[in-house]
């Protein structure tokens, strides 16, 4: 990939880490098509956060059908479109299913999944954003989505651990792992430019992006280091 034609980019990470905001900024930078997972369209999501056990299967199947349709539209779209940016990876749908469904529900989910995702396109780059649970909680509280008020720290911790396990073994596409705890990729031009500079040199394999936050950069510069 190059910054002129980075191809199909996916931004991923747990709830509240900033993946949708970064995806929007990348799409604006590259003038590209933007694919968003549309969590707000899921009529079961609020019920899931209130009572995960009762609403998990409906919630997950809705997301699965929604994402599969988006992937089909991506496949059938303009093949000459040079850049696309998405805030979800089709493969991660199983991550949530394994986390939220019981064994029998997961077997049913797997049967449906196997018939819907056989031709999902592979990204040219996956950007995986990480942040501690307490940071995610702060960001979730700031954005003030009513359905997310019932989300527990325990669920967020389980989700973060599931993401770490998933990406520990992920090798389907080049992967950039970003420590997003102390940086602002949306409002800080310097943080965002540093990310773009890193994207320009990613070709294959696994890479890490762990920049100093702006406040610490200023301190280091003031110390003359």
N, C-alpha and C positions, 0 to 999 in steps of 0.2 A: 504494500500500500504506500501511497504518497499523500501529502497534504492536498495535492491537486485532485487526486482521485482515490480517496481512502476506501471506497467500496461500501460494503454493508457492515455498519458498526452497531454493536449491541452494548448498551450500558445496563449493568445488573448490580444487584445488591439488596440487602434487607429493607424493609419498610422504614422510611424516614431518612435514608442515607443520602438522598439527593439525586437519584438516578434520572427521574423524569426531568428535573430542572437542567441537569447536564445534557441530557439528550436534546432538549429544546435548544440549548445554546449551540451545541455541535451542529444541529440541523440548520440553524440560522447562519453559522459560520460558513458551512459548505453549500448553502442554498439547496438543501436536499429535502426529499420526502421524509416525513416524520411519522413513525408508527408508535402509538401509545397503547398500553394494555387496557385502558379504560376501566379501572377498578370501580369508578363511580357508576358504571352502567350495570354492575352486578346487583340484582335485587335481593340477593341472599346474604351479602357481605355484612350488613349491619347485624343481622340475626346471628351470623357466625361469631362475630366479636362478643355478642352478648351471651351466646350459648354454643361454643364450638362443637360440642359433641352432637347436638341435634341438627345443626345446619351445615356440617362439614361437606357431606357428599354433594348436596345441591350447589353449594358455593364452588366447589372444585370442578364439577362438571360444566357449570356455566362458563368458568374461566377457560376450560379446555376447549369447548366448542368455539368460544370467542376467539381464542388465539389461533386455533386451527384455521378458522375462516380468514383471519388476517394473513396467515402464512400462505394460504391458497391465493389470496388476492395479490400478495407480493410476488408469487411465482408467475401469475398471469399478467402482471403489470408490464410496463414499458421496459423491455430488456436492455434498452440503451440508456436508461436512467443511471448516471454514473455513481451516485451516492444515495444511500438510505441509512437512516439512524432509527433505532428502536430502543425502547426502555424495558424490553423483556426478551428473554431467551426461551425459545420453545422448550428446550430440554429441561428447564427449571420447573416446569409444571409438575413433573413427577416428584420434585423435591417437596413441594407443598403438599402434594397428595400423600406422600409417605409420612409426612409430619402430622397431618390432620385426620387421616382416615384410619379406621380399624382394619384388621386383616381382610375380612370379607368384602368390605367396601373397596379396599385397594385392589383386590382381584377383579372386581367389576370395572373399576377405573382403568386398570391395565388393559382389559379387553377392548374398551372404547379407545384408549390412547393408541393402541397398536394399529387401529384402522384409520386414524386421523392424521398422523404425523410422519408418515413414511417418507414424504418428499419435502420436509421442511428445509429451506435453504440454510447452508452453513455460513456463518458470518465470516468476514475477512478479519475482524478484530472484535474481541470481547473486552470491555472495560468493567472490572469488578470493583465496586466501591465498598470499603470496609469502615466501620466505626463502632465503638463500644456501645453497649446497651443504654447507658446513661445519656450518651450523646443522641442516640436515636429517640429516646423518650423526650428530650428537650425539643428536638426538631418537630416531632409529632405533635407535641403540645402547642408549639408556635403556629403550626398551620391550621389547627383548630377544626379538623374534620370530625363532625359529631360521632360517626360510626366508630372512629378509632379511640374514643375515650375509654372503651371497655377493654382495650388491649393491655394485657398484663406483662410485667417485666419477664416473667417466666416464659411466656410465649415468645417474646422478642429474643431472649437468650437462646431458646431452642432453635429459633429461626436462624440466628447468626451462626450457631454451631452447624446447622444443616448446610448453610451456604459454604462454610469453610470446608466441610467434608466434600461437598460437591466439587468445588473448584480445586481442591487438592489433587483430584484425579482427572480434571478436565484437560483434554488435549485435542479437542475437535477443531480448535481455531487458535490463532495467536491470542495470548491472554495478558492483559495489563492489570495488575493488582494495585489499587490505589488506596493509600491510607487517607481517608477523607475526614478524619476526626477533627483536625485543627486547621483545615484550609477551607476556602470558600471559592469553589470553581464557578460560581454563578456571578457573584458580585466583585470578586477580586480579579482584575485584569492580569496581574502578575502571576497568580496561581494558575489561571486558565491558560496563559501563554506558555507557562512551564509545561503544562500538560500537552499542549499542541506540539511543543518542541520534542517531547518524548514520543508522541504518536508518529512523528516524522521518521523515527529511527526503528520503530517496531516492525520486524519482518516476519518473525516466526517464534515459536516457543513461548516461554513465560518471562515476564518482565515485572519490575516493581517501581512504583512511583511514590516516594515518601518525602515530599519537600518540607522545608521549614515553613511554619506559619508566618504571616507578615510581621506580627509583633516580634517574633524571635529573630527574623531577618534584620529588622531595624536595630535590635539590641546587639546582634553580632557585628553589624556595620558600625555601630557607635563605639564598640570595643576595639575596632580596628583589626578584627580577626579575618 
